[in-house]
């Protein structure tokens, strides 16, 4: 158990022309957008919940200077409210409940007082209203002709520490407004989506004599054991076709990275350094990036699977203990301070394998476990600051960060 705890600490402590160059969109250069509410069902509390959700999503897509005033209107009114006549855009929506208790939403987008976009949405239950809000923001982003924000509609799975040696694995939307506890009881960590459909995930159970990798089907609740290992066992990545896993195991006393074939149930060792190699991430079908202490401190390296050669990728920072890669870009966590008597600052940095530029993405607190979205448009990460655990979103090409605090517990690890 000692090696497990030490390695847990290692893991967790562990695009313009060039996205490493900051892109700044000043608020006063963005078109103004107001929101008008025209619902005919639901109480005022729920109406305000949805209003706050759509305001948040519209801010995250970073295309507008969003007005936060809550104003009511009749949905079929020809003109926007007089208070909004100077707004470039006005989003008007109407919520109503049908005979099956489903939430229906009608949306209109006005530009200069003329309707330019309309669409209807329907979800089965009002308690998952945030996914309708995310879909509306996604569609408006598409209508504006901007790069896709498909990640807004994806779910996040994370492990939440709720007591010593006790955790829950939670499925949530990216804002944490929706949360479903999928695994509770015991000490379960490092969840990882098993496929792009997000209908199952892997996680490590530390309740038995050996760390055990499990697979949970979300819809059925079916839980099966994949394999167990002495010392450590973590699934750090899944191949694009969902057929191969990257595992960190300590079969020889030191952690190394292995591939695991789902169909044959066989694993193969791909790093052999007599130290610590962890947190492997696929960059292609036959290459990975990973964290290693082969320089005497944690840093980011890459290698071809089957090759003995290893390449150092990051040259800034002396404790670079977590990373994620997308195309030519790498986001990694680096320690920015070294205090023996108070908390240290760990920030995220973005580098390109094609240039020497380094871009710092965060400024305060402990920022860790970065993960690129599938399209590379955004980075999700964990932030701990002043005793508060949050999930953060970085819009790389908009130079904006957004934080969504956890109501209780502390995020241990997550996947997007």
Secondary structure as GFF3:
##gff-version 3
##sequence-region A 1 416
A	DSSP	alpha_helix	2	12	.	.	.	ID=ss1
A	DSSP	three_ten_helix	27	29	.	.	.	ID=ss2
A	DSSP	beta_strand	31	37	.	.	.	ID=ss3
A	DSSP	alpha_helix	44	60	.	.	.	ID=ss4
A	DSSP	beta_strand	64	66	.	.	.	ID=ss5
A	DSSP	beta_strand	71	72	.	.	.	ID=ss6
A	DSSP	three_ten_helix	82	84	.	.	.	ID=ss7
A	DSSP	beta_strand	89	97	.	.	.	ID=ss8
A	DSSP	beta_strand	103	111	.	.	.	ID=ss9
A	DSSP	beta_strand	114	123	.	.	.	ID=ss10
A	DSSP	three_ten_helix	126	128	.	.	.	ID=ss11
A	DSSP	alpha_helix	129	143	.	.	.	ID=ss12
A	DSSP	three_ten_helix	150	153	.	.	.	ID=ss13
A	DSSP	beta_strand	156	163	.	.	.	ID=ss14
A	DSSP	beta_strand	166	172	.	.	.	ID=ss15
A	DSSP	beta_strand	179	184	.	.	.	ID=ss16
A	DSSP	beta_strand	188	193	.	.	.	ID=ss17
A	DSSP	beta_strand	200	205	.	.	.	ID=ss18
A	DSSP	beta_strand	211	217	.	.	.	ID=ss19
A	DSSP	beta_strand	223	229	.	.	.	ID=ss20
A	DSSP	beta_strand	233	238	.	.	.	ID=ss21
A	DSSP	beta_strand	244	249	.	.	.	ID=ss22
A	DSSP	beta_strand	256	261	.	.	.	ID=ss23
A	DSSP	beta_strand	266	269	.	.	.	ID=ss24
A	DSSP	beta_strand	277	284	.	.	.	ID=ss25
A	DSSP	beta_strand	287	292	.	.	.	ID=ss26
A	DSSP	beta_strand	299	304	.	.	.	ID=ss27
A	DSSP	beta_strand	311	312	.	.	.	ID=ss28
A	DSSP	beta_strand	320	326	.	.	.	ID=ss29
A	DSSP	beta_strand	329	335	.	.	.	ID=ss30
A	DSSP	beta_strand	346	352	.	.	.	ID=ss31
A	DSSP	beta_strand	358	360	.	.	.	ID=ss32
A	DSSP	beta_strand	366	372	.	.	.	ID=ss33
A	DSSP	beta_strand	378	385	.	.	.	ID=ss34
A	DSSP	beta_strand	388	395	.	.	.	ID=ss35
A	DSSP	three_ten_helix	396	398	.	.	.	ID=ss36
A	DSSP	beta_strand	400	405	.	.	.	ID=ss37
A	DSSP	beta_strand	410	415	.	.	.	ID=ss38
###
